[in-house]
Amino acid sequence: MRILVVDDSEDSRDLTEGALLSAGYTDIATAASGWEAFKILDIGHPSEAEPAVDLMLLDIVMPEMDGIEVCARIRNDQRYADLPILMVTSLDDMGSLANAFVAGANDYITKPVNRIELVARVRAALRLKQELDRRQERERELLSFLSSWGERRISEWTDQATGLLAGEVLESYLIAACGCEAGNSISVCALMLDRLYDYRVRNGEDAARDVLAQAARAVRRVVATIGTIAAAYRTGVMIVVAPELGANAAHELAETLRASVQKLRLPNSESIASDYITASVAAVSGYINADGDRIHLLTDAIACVQQAAAAGGNRVLAMSEEGAAPNGGRRVSRNLLPKKEIGATV
């Protein structure tokens, strides 16, 4: 990751750079003033080029132009709207932090810089930046895909009951884009509300649509920050596609999705596993070696969630698929897939 350190004190720049180098960050640039920083970042010259750095450490107290003004000018450049900016300030100048946050700063550290605190805050900021970049990339891919649908009505893109993307759109997106290259991991989670048909028969279509909408909102809250794509079929099955998410993380995501529905505590006299609406979730993970692999993951996830629901519901079923494992790793036969079923505690 590319880091820019801006400080008028040469000693402070050297100490900060040394701490970052010792933590494994080798691509570090330094600047002694805001003007030097602007040159490195190419501020003032509109461009569609990629941002020059991924994170910035900016001293507040500097001659000619202080760090608050530098921060504000950088934020005016759209390329750096999401750049993590960590202000560096002394304990006797904490009052300036409020203005720094107004100018667009994300966090701060105090002088003299503590190496452990510095590295911890830098790592946290870079993790958030990477996650935001992945999410924005997914959104760009999806918008690009939807734009190819031409004059189709927006109603064809979304499922009316849940407000999520229509399952058919997701299928096309999986084949056309999805940001997956050969050898990358990908996971698909399928969620089904248990005994929804019985609930619909007893309580009516409007009541069934209402619980689907509430469950969909719970799903959106879970996946809002992790760069996934969520969709739903008219049958009520909801799908979450998570590029670059491995099997263990997908299992955790599936359990979180299941729990998020249970926490809604929507009454359901038709449920076997609980007095409330519950959900079964299947997580299927694999490696990509062809476009068709993504569709196999989707269809297998739907089949597995139906098995989990038929077995009593309110449970997670996780499995790993065959595919092109990275570095020439072993492939697992699709017909001999290991499955792990976790009964939920009600």
DOGU-149975 format. One line per 4 residues: number of its first residue (from 1); their letters; for each residue x, y, z of C-alpha. Coordinates in pm, whole numbers. Example, Ala and Ser with C-alpha at 12.3 -4.5 7.8 and 13.67 -1.06 7.14 Angstrom:
2
1	as	1230/-450/780 | 1367/-106/714
REM end
This chain:
346
1	mril	0/0/0 | 123/350/-85 | 153/585/212 | 232/958/210
5	vvdd	382/1120/522 | 352/1502/535 | 539/1683/813 | 762/1990/818
9	seds	990/1824/1075 | 1252/1603/912 | 1301/1410/1237 | 928/1337/1262
13	rdlt	916/1223/898 | 1212/991/952 | 1068/841/1272 | 729/782/1114
17	egal	880/636/798 | 1104/406/1004 | 809/278/1206 | 612/204/890
21	lsag	908/34/724 | 957/-190/1026 | 590/-291/999 | 635/-401/638
25	ytdi	510/-95/450 | 777/-25/191 | 607/212/-55 | 633/536/143
29	ataa	663/890/13 | 738/1196/227 | 669/1566/190 | 787/1862/399
33	sgwe	488/2084/323 | 137/2089/186 | 267/2219/-146 | 501/1923/-183
37	afki	212/1691/-100 | -2/1856/-369 | 270/1786/-626 | 286/1419/-531
41	ldig	-94/1390/-539 | -127/1604/-853 | -379/1830/-679 | -507/2113/-897
45	hpse	-478/1920/-1221 | -807/1745/-1301 | -733/1391/-1405 | -895/1050/-1429
49	aepa	-572/880/-1324 | -568/649/-1026 | -497/812/-686 | -125/841/-615
53	vdlm	-147/708/-258 | -370/485/-46 | -326/658/291 | -193/987/419
57	lldi	-37/1090/753 | -70/1467/780 | 81/1694/1045 | -158/1965/1166
61	vmpe	93/2235/1261 | 301/2340/959 | 422/2680/832 | 261/2855/534
65	mdgi	-30/2609/515 | -147/2400/809 | -266/2043/783 | -633/2138/813
69	evca	-622/2349/496 | -417/2082/320 | -678/1822/413 | -966/2037/289
73	rirn	-798/2102/-48 | -725/1733/-97 | -1088/1644/-23 | -1197/1879/-303
77	dqry	-1033/1644/-553 | -1276/1361/-633 | -990/1114/-669 | -917/1154/-299
81	adlp	-1272/1172/-163 | -1222/837/12 | -849/864/89 | -787/779/457
85	ilmv	-625/1087/613 | -475/1049/962 | -389/1376/1132 | -74/1395/1346
89	tsld	-98/1637/1636 | 67/1715/1968 | -125/1680/2292 | -130/2057/2346
93	dmgs	-301/2115/2009 | -597/1878/2046 | -838/2169/2000 | -756/2177/1628
97	lana	-885/1823/1577 | -1248/1932/1555 | -1162/2154/1258 | -955/1875/1107
101	fvag	-1251/1635/1114 | -1472/1901/958 | -1211/1933/681 | -1239/1560/614
105	andy	-985/1383/837 | -1063/1021/929 | -855/967/1243 | -558/1103/1436
109	itkp	-248/1005/1630 | -52/1214/1878 | 311/1320/1893 | 551/1182/1991
113	vnri	429/899/1769 | 398/564/1940 | 499/289/1695 | 236/38/1809
117	elva	-45/294/1795 | 73/421/1457 | 84/77/1296 | -252/-23/1447
121	rvra	-430/286/1318 | -266/261/976 | -366/-103/940 | -724/-28/1046
125	alrl	-752/260/800 | -608/56/512 | -842/-237/584 | -1141/-4/566
129	kqel	-1007/150/245 | -959/-190/82 | -1311/-297/179 | -1457/28/45
133	drrq	-1263/-15/-281 | -1398/-370/-322 | -1753/-256/-256 | -1727/32/-503
137	erer	-1583/-203/-765 | -1879/-439/-719 | -2117/-143/-756 | -1941/-27/-1075
141	ells	-1959/-377/-1222 | -2326/-404/-1137 | -2410/-61/-1278 | -2217/-145/-1594
145	flss	-2408/-470/-1626 | -2747/-309/-1566 | -2673/-38/-1822 | -2648/-311/-2085
149	wger	-3013/-397/-2025 | -3107/-100/-2238 | -3468/13/-2216 | -3593/-256/-1977
153	rise	-3805/-123/-1695 | -3654/-95/-1349 | -3929/-328/-1227 | -3761/-609/-1421
157	wtdq	-3440/-557/-1223 | -3587/-585/-877 | -3794/-831/-680 | -4110/-651/-576
161	atgl	-4155/-831/-242 | -3804/-772/-107 | -3668/-475/-303 | -3353/-676/-380
165	lage	-3222/-743/-728 | -3420/-1001/-920 | -3261/-1346/-916 | -3252/-1353/-1296
169	vles	-3044/-1034/-1296 | -2801/-1195/-1053 | -2764/-1500/-1277 | -2669/-1282/-1572
173	ylia	-2437/-1076/-1354 | -2259/-1390/-1234 | -2189/-1495/-1591 | -2108/-1151/-1729
177	acgc	-1902/-991/-1454 | -1879/-1057/-1081 | -1515/-945/-1068 | -1384/-1300/-1046
181	eagn	-1072/-1415/-1224 | -961/-1773/-1269 | -838/-1919/-942 | -1020/-1667/-723
185	sisv	-1245/-1786/-443 | -1616/-1705/-445 | -1904/-1793/-215 | -2278/-1799/-264
189	calm	-2522/-1797/29 | -2888/-1888/-19 | -3144/-1797/249 | -3497/-1935/273
193	ldrl	-3762/-1845/529 | -3878/-2170/686 | -4235/-2285/610 | -4313/-1964/425
197	ydyr	-4575/-2141/213 | -4767/-2252/523 | -4737/-1904/668 | -4877/-1756/346
201	vrng	-5172/-1996/342 | -5261/-1919/702 | -5196/-1543/710 | -5240/-1428/352
205	edaa	-5020/-1289/76 | -4981/-942/228 | -4852/-1084/557 | -4608/-1310/371
209	rdvl	-4477/-1016/166 | -4432/-815/485 | -4213/-1079/654 | -4013/-1117/332
213	aqaa	-3954/-742/323 | -3841/-736/687 | -3610/-1032/630 | -3467/-862/320
217	ravr	-3391/-550/523 | -3209/-765/777 | -3007/-923/496 | -2917/-581/356
221	rvva	-2796/-465/696 | -2569/-769/726 | -2411/-739/382 | -2403/-358/356
225	tigt	-2032/-325/443 | -1873/-631/291 | -1888/-573/-83 | -2148/-836/-172
229	iaaa	-2440/-851/-413 | -2784/-951/-278 | -3083/-1067/-483 | -3410/-1256/-444
233	yrtg	-3626/-1491/-646 | -4004/-1467/-658 | -4016/-1791/-461 | -3872/-1601/-164
237	vmiv	-3519/-1745/-179 | -3261/-1471/-118 | -2908/-1496/-258 | -2589/-1327/-145
241	vape	-2286/-1347/-379 | -1952/-1274/-213 | -1654/-1265/-451 | -1317/-1337/-284
245	lgan	-1486/-1478/26 | -1348/-1816/138 | -1534/-2109/291 | -1475/-2023/658
249	aahe	-1580/-1662/616 | -1882/-1770/410 | -1989/-2005/689 | -1969/-1717/938
253	laet	-2168/-1495/701 | -2436/-1763/664 | -2470/-1798/1040 | -2496/-1419/1076
257	lras	-2770/-1411/811 | -2963/-1688/988 | -2933/-1513/1324 | -3039/-1176/1178
261	vqkl	-3375/-1322/1074 | -3427/-1494/1407 | -3358/-1167/1592 | -3653/-1004/1413
265	rlpn	-3882/-1221/1633 | -4166/-1220/1381 | -4442/-1445/1520 | -4510/-1764/1322
269	sesi	-4743/-2033/1453 | -4651/-2255/1156 | -4284/-2286/1253 | -4149/-2617/1380
273	asdy	-3817/-2490/1516 | -3942/-2176/1692 | -4241/-1957/1774 | -4102/-1703/1531
277	itas	-4006/-1675/1167 | -3675/-1855/1114 | -3448/-1905/816 | -3229/-2177/675
281	vaav	-2908/-2072/501 | -2670/-2261/273 | -2317/-2139/201 | -2139/-2288/-100
285	sgyi	-1778/-2189/-168 | -1535/-2271/-445 | -1266/-2153/-684 | -1338/-2021/-1030
289	nadg	-1207/-2174/-1350 | -1500/-2097/-1583 | -1812/-1882/-1599 | -2026/-2191/-1552
293	drih	-1873/-2257/-1209 | -2048/-1952/-1072 | -2388/-2078/-1185 | -2315/-2423/-1038
297	lltd	-2242/-2255/-705 | -2574/-2073/-726 | -2781/-2376/-814 | -2609/-2590/-551
301	aiac	-2668/-2325/-286 | -3040/-2320/-368 | -3060/-2699/-358 | -2876/-2709/-24
305	vqqa	-3094/-2447/142 | -3400/-2649/42 | -3242/-2953/210 | -3173/-2752/525
309	aaag	-3531/-2623/537 | -3674/-2973/479 | -3463/-3106/766 | -3640/-2879/1015
313	gnrv	-3514/-2532/935 | -3334/-2266/1138 | -2995/-2409/1047 | -2688/-2350/834
317	lams	-2546/-2592/582 | -2198/-2517/449 | -2008/-2693/173 | -1705/-2655/-55
321	eega	-1727/-2698/-430 | -1480/-2820/-687 | -1300/-2564/-898 | -957/-2448/-1002
325	apng	-780/-2435/-669 | -503/-2175/-652 | -144/-2285/-707 | -256/-2610/-864
329	grrv	-421/-2733/-545 | -631/-3049/-513 | -976/-3047/-670 | -1274/-3195/-491
333	srnl	-1528/-3400/-683 | -1868/-3233/-699 | -2035/-3566/-616 | -1829/-3616/-303
337	lpkk	-1870/-3279/-142 | -1806/-3253/231 | -2105/-3094/402 | -2124/-2940/745
341	eiga	-2466/-2891/899 | -2508/-2677/1206 | -2835/-2695/1398 | -2928/-2358/1543
345	tv	-3000/-2295/1908 | -3351/-2157/1944
REM end
